[in-house]
Amino acid sequence: MFMGDLEISIDIGSRHVLSLVVVRELFIGTYTEYSEALFETFEETGHPCIALDYGELHDYTTLCPDQGTLLGAGILRPHS
């Protein structure tokens, strides 16, 4: 992961990887641009990824009381 200009690596062992990008705000008009970036990442890593803006993340975390409910909402799927 990247924090500013610093790249941080974490050994995930045999854990499932969930890929989520959270951005300040997403606009329908920029869907093509951020989708291309997500698909490029998927091709490089082999892990699908979705993007949510702060509002969408807030909605999901408010309505989903636990990890199982969040995963069941269909926004994130585990991949090994």
Stockholm file with secondary structure:
# STOCKHOLM 1.0

chainA/1-80         MFMGDLEISIDIGSRHVLSLVVVRELFIGTYTEYSEALFETFEETGHPCIALDYGELHDYTTLCPDQGTLLGAGILRPHS
#=GR chainA/1-80 SS CEETTEECCCCCTTCCBCCEEEESCCCGGGHHHHHHHHHHHHHHHSCCCEEEEHHHHHHHHHHCCSHHHHHHTTSCCCBC
#=GC SS_cons        CEETTEECCCCCTTCCBCCEEEESCCCGGGHHHHHHHHHHHHHHHSCCCEEEEHHHHHHHHHHCCSHHHHHHTTSCCCBC
//
